[in-house]
Amino acid sequence: MTKEHKTYDETKLISGGRDPESNFGIVNPPVYHASTVLSPTLSDWRNRDPMKDIVYGRMGTPTQKSLENATALLEGGDKAFATSSGLGAITVALMSFTKAGDHVLMTDSAYNPARSFCLNVLAKYGVETTFFDPTIGKNISSLMKENTKVVYAESPGSLSFEMQDIPAISEIAHEHDAVLMHDNTWGTPLFFKSFDMGVDVSIHAATKYIVGHSDAMLGILVTTDKHYEKVYRGFRSSGQHAAPDDCYLALRGLRTLGVRLKQHQENALVVARWLENREEISQVLYPALESHPGHELWKRDFLGSTGLFSIILNKHYDDTSLGAMLDEMDLFAMGASWGGYESLILPGSPIRSATKWDPEGTLLRLHIGLEHVENLISDLDAGLARLKAASKP
């Protein structure tokens, strides 16, 4: 592309991370399996630069570097690191910027394993964590301490889908010389441009939409040149490594991310609007809906919406009633994770310590897949009928 023309995201998805000239003209970056990487001379050995060169399998193969470069390009960051899982990316990020005596501010709506890592691991090494209301915005200034080193956001929130004012939080964090981390798994590098919003470290469970086929475990950290060296040291010291086969699957998934998310979004909006009109549903927690409390923030900051949201049923149902609905679903399966091509449904219970979670009814998290939307609605319609019948006195 010439400098006079803007390179659109759809083009970045196709061209990012590819280097056919270095791979015998092969279109897709090949899978490199490696541990030992040889140096032809003693001088080459002495002058290896692990931050730039391929020096050892654990430090990244060409397959891994291709994925990292493509993801950083798409999100607008400078550098990226692939890890063995999304949680691996979270732990590397937090460990890279904290030490004994430091303080972390974490959204109360964070992915629960992130919360657990702070409470069960960082706490043992003298790092304090305070959880904050995800809707706090600029008022987070009242929680900042002299030793606050990290502010950890996730927008929308896990399970409960609160939107956060990331630019406002970023401004306050930077005024206090803290780093802003953001779990961008829902938004993806396509729909949320973290670094335009003031984020310093963006975290992805690439297992989900980037891989897109529910067949690989992977995490990705994206950061800026300013913070690259600190993240690199944390990454290298952690022993994290992304398997080359999984990186290859993520690269393959990345190429179709745009067309897949377009369909996820289209299907999810139709299903969410249909659910809004059901008497069994008291609330649909989907930021792209006008009824969502954080809709204006989503509209301001995001370029699209993905296929994951939650619903609140009209009352709390026991497992007998829920089982009547969920056990007989044809298309919506029950399983952990999301972001693949298939639709999923699970009950959920958000964990809170700084805010109150007391919904009118049971929460169900839905991932809207790529099936035909009419089939998805028919499946949900039948399931809600079973739920209603099973709960009758």
DACOR-V144211 format. One record per residue. N is the residue number from 1. SS is DSSP state (helix for helix, strand for strand, loop for the rest). OMEGA is omega in whole degrees, 0 to 359 (* if undefined). BURIAL is + if it has 24 or more other ideal C-beta (glycine too) atoms within 12 Angstrom, else -. Layout:
# DACOR-V144211
N|SS|OMEGA|BURIAL / N|SS|OMEGA|BURIAL
This chain:
# DACOR-V144211
1|loop|177|- / 2|loop|183|- / 3|loop|182|- / 4|loop|184|- / 5|loop|175|- / 6|loop|174|- / 7|loop|183|- / 8|loop|183|- / 9|helix|180|+ / 10|helix|178|- / 11|helix|177|- / 12|helix|178|+ / 13|helix|183|+ / 14|helix|188|+ / 15|helix|185|+ / 16|loop|176|+ / 17|loop|181|+ / 18|loop|178|+ / 19|loop|183|- / 20|helix|182|- / 21|helix|179|- / 22|helix|183|- / 23|helix|174|- / 24|loop|179|- / 25|loop|182|- / 26|loop|185|- / 27|loop|181|- / 28|loop|174|+ / 29|loop|184|+ / 30|loop|175|+ / 31|loop|176|+ / 32|loop|171|+ / 33|loop|184|- / 34|loop|163|- / 35|loop|178|- / 36|strand|174|- / 37|loop|188|- / 38|loop|172|- / 39|loop|184|- / 40|loop|181|- / 41|loop|176|- / 42|helix|179|- / 43|helix|177|- / 44|helix|179|- / 45|helix|181|- / 46|helix|188|- / 47|loop|177|- / 48|loop|177|- / 49|loop|184|- / 50|loop|178|- / 51|loop|182|- / 52|loop|189|- / 53|loop|171|- / 54|loop|188|+ / 55|loop|182|+ / 56|strand|186|- / 57|helix|182|- / 58|helix|181|+ / 59|helix|175|+ / 60|loop|175|+ / 61|loop|176|+ / 62|helix|178|+ / 63|helix|179|+ / 64|helix|180|+ / 65|helix|178|+ / 66|helix|178|+ / 67|helix|180|+ / 68|helix|181|+ / 69|helix|181|+ / 70|helix|182|+ / 71|helix|178|+ / 72|helix|179|+ / 73|helix|183|+ / 74|helix|185|+ / 75|helix|181|+ / 76|loop|175|+ / 77|loop|181|+ / 78|loop|183|+ / 79|strand|178|+ / 80|strand|178|+ / 81|strand|176|+ / 82|strand|181|+ / 83|strand|186|+ / 84|loop|180|+ / 85|loop|175|+ / 86|helix|177|+ / 87|helix|175|+ / 88|helix|178|+ / 89|helix|179|+ / 90|helix|184|+ / 91|helix|177|+ / 92|helix|181|+ / 93|helix|183|+ / 94|helix|180|+ / 95|helix|182|+ / 96|helix|188|+ / 97|helix|181|+ / 98|loop|175|+ / 99|loop|180|- / 100|loop|180|- / 101|loop|181|- / 102|loop|182|+ / 103|strand|178|+ / 104|strand|170|+ / 105|strand|182|+ / 106|strand|178|+ / 107|strand|181|+ / 108|loop|181|+ / 109|loop|182|+ / 110|loop|170|+ / 111|loop|190|+ / 112|helix|176|+ / 113|helix|175|+ / 114|helix|176|+ / 115|helix|182|+ / 116|helix|179|- / 117|helix|179|+ / 118|helix|186|+ / 119|helix|187|- / 120|helix|180|- / 121|loop|182|- / 122|helix|181|+ / 123|helix|180|- / 124|helix|181|- / 125|helix|171|- / 126|loop|176|- / 127|loop|181|+ / 128|strand|176|+ / 129|strand|173|+ / 130|strand|179|+ / 131|strand|184|+ / 132|strand|177|+ / 133|loop|183|+ / 134|loop|180|+ / 135|loop|188|+ / 136|loop|180|+ / 137|helix|184|+ / 138|helix|179|- / 139|helix|175|- / 140|helix|179|+ / 141|helix|182|- / 142|helix|181|- / 143|helix|182|+ / 144|loop|176|+ / 145|loop|179|- / 146|loop|183|- / 147|loop|177|- / 148|strand|183|+ / 149|strand|184|+ / 150|strand|165|+ / 151|strand|186|+ / 152|strand|183|+ / 153|strand|172|+ / 154|strand|184|+ / 155|loop|358|+ / 156|loop|184|+ / 157|loop|180|+ / 158|loop|179|+ / 159|loop|188|+ / 160|loop|166|+ / 161|loop|171|+ / 162|loop|175|+ / 163|loop|178|+ / 164|loop|177|+ / 165|loop|186|+ / 166|helix|179|+ / 167|helix|179|+ / 168|helix|179|+ / 169|helix|179|+ / 170|helix|181|+ / 171|helix|180|- / 172|helix|180|+ / 173|helix|183|+ / 174|helix|175|- / 175|helix|181|- / 176|loop|178|+ / 177|loop|176|- / 178|loop|179|+ / 179|strand|176|+ / 180|strand|174|+ / 181|strand|181|+ / 182|strand|173|+ / 183|strand|187|+ / 184|loop|183|+ / 185|loop|180|+ / 186|loop|184|+ / 187|loop|184|+ / 188|helix|177|+ / 189|helix|181|+ / 190|helix|187|+ / 191|helix|176|+ / 192|loop|182|+ / 193|loop|190|+ / 194|helix|189|+ / 195|helix|170|+ / 196|helix|183|- / 197|helix|176|+ / 198|loop|179|+ / 199|loop|178|+ / 200|loop|179|+ / 201|strand|179|+ / 202|strand|187|+ / 203|strand|180|+ / 204|strand|162|+ / 205|loop|182|+ / 206|loop|171|+ / 207|loop|190|+ / 208|loop|190|+ / 209|loop|182|+ / 210|loop|174|+ / 211|loop|169|+ / 212|loop|184|+ / 213|loop|175|+ / 214|loop|183|+ / 215|loop|178|- / 216|loop|175|+ / 217|loop|186|+ / 218|loop|172|+ / 219|strand|177|+ / 220|strand|171|+ / 221|strand|174|+ / 222|strand|181|+ / 223|strand|182|+ / 224|loop|176|+ / 225|helix|181|- / 226|helix|186|- / 227|helix|186|+ / 228|helix|186|+ / 229|helix|180|- / 230|helix|178|+ / 231|helix|179|+ / 232|helix|180|+ / 233|helix|178|- / 234|helix|179|+ / 235|helix|183|+ / 236|helix|183|+ / 237|helix|185|- / 238|helix|184|+ / 239|loop|179|- / 240|loop|181|+ / 241|loop|176|+ / 242|loop|182|+ / 243|loop|183|+ / 244|helix|178|+ / 245|helix|179|- / 246|helix|176|+ / 247|helix|178|+ / 248|helix|178|+ / 249|helix|178|+ / 250|helix|176|+ / 251|helix|178|+ / 252|helix|178|+ / 253|helix|182|+ / 254|helix|183|+ / 255|helix|182|+ / 256|loop|183|+ / 257|helix|182|+ / 258|helix|182|+ / 259|helix|179|- / 260|helix|182|+ / 261|helix|176|+ / 262|helix|181|+ / 263|helix|175|+ / 264|helix|182|+ / 265|helix|181|+ / 266|helix|179|+ / 267|helix|183|+ / 268|helix|180|+ / 269|helix|179|+ / 270|helix|181|+ / 271|helix|182|+ / 272|helix|180|+ / 273|helix|176|+ / 274|helix|180|+ / 275|helix|180|+ / 276|helix|184|+ / 277|loop|179|- / 278|loop|181|+ / 279|loop|179|- / 280|loop|186|+ / 281|strand|177|+ / 282|strand|182|- / 283|strand|173|+ / 284|strand|185|+ / 285|strand|182|+ / 286|loop|187|+ / 287|loop|181|+ / 288|loop|177|+ / 289|loop|179|+ / 290|loop|182|- / 291|loop|182|- / 292|loop|182|+ / 293|loop|181|- / 294|loop|185|+ / 295|helix|183|+ / 296|helix|176|- / 297|helix|177|+ / 298|helix|182|+ / 299|helix|180|- / 300|helix|193|- / 301|helix|187|+ / 302|loop|179|+ / 303|loop|180|+ / 304|loop|178|+ / 305|loop|183|+ / 306|loop|191|+ / 307|loop|185|+ / 308|strand|173|+ / 309|strand|178|+ / 310|strand|173|+ / 311|strand|174|+ / 312|strand|178|+ / 313|strand|186|+ / 314|loop|175|- / 315|loop|178|- / 316|loop|182|- / 317|loop|176|+ / 318|loop|185|- / 319|helix|177|- / 320|helix|179|- / 321|helix|179|+ / 322|helix|179|+ / 323|helix|178|- / 324|helix|178|- / 325|helix|193|+ / 326|helix|186|+ / 327|loop|185|- / 328|loop|178|- / 329|loop|180|+ / 330|loop|185|- / 331|loop|180|+ / 332|loop|180|+ / 333|strand|177|+ / 334|loop|180|+ / 335|loop|179|- / 336|loop|182|- / 337|loop|181|+ / 338|loop|177|+ / 339|loop|175|+ / 340|loop|182|+ / 341|loop|187|+ / 342|loop|178|+ / 343|loop|183|+ / 344|strand|176|+ / 345|strand|179|+ / 346|strand|169|+ / 347|strand|181|+ / 348|strand|178|+ / 349|loop|179|- / 350|loop|177|+ / 351|loop|182|+ / 352|loop|173|+ / 353|loop|180|- / 354|loop|181|+ / 355|loop|181|- / 356|loop|174|- / 357|loop|183|+ / 358|loop|184|- / 359|loop|180|+ / 360|loop|184|- / 361|loop|181|+ / 362|loop|175|+ / 363|strand|171|+ / 364|strand|176|+ / 365|strand|180|+ / 366|strand|166|+ / 367|strand|182|+ / 368|loop|184|+ / 369|loop|187|+ / 370|loop|175|+ / 371|loop|177|+ / 372|loop|188|- / 373|helix|179|+ / 374|helix|176|- / 375|helix|178|- / 376|helix|179|+ / 377|helix|178|+ / 378|helix|179|- / 379|helix|179|+ / 380|helix|179|+ / 381|helix|179|+ / 382|helix|179|- / 383|helix|179|+ / 384|helix|176|+ / 385|helix|177|- / 386|helix|179|+ / 387|helix|181|+ / 388|helix|181|- / 389|helix|184|- / 390|helix|184|- / 391|loop|179|+ / 392|loop|180|- / 393|loop|*|-
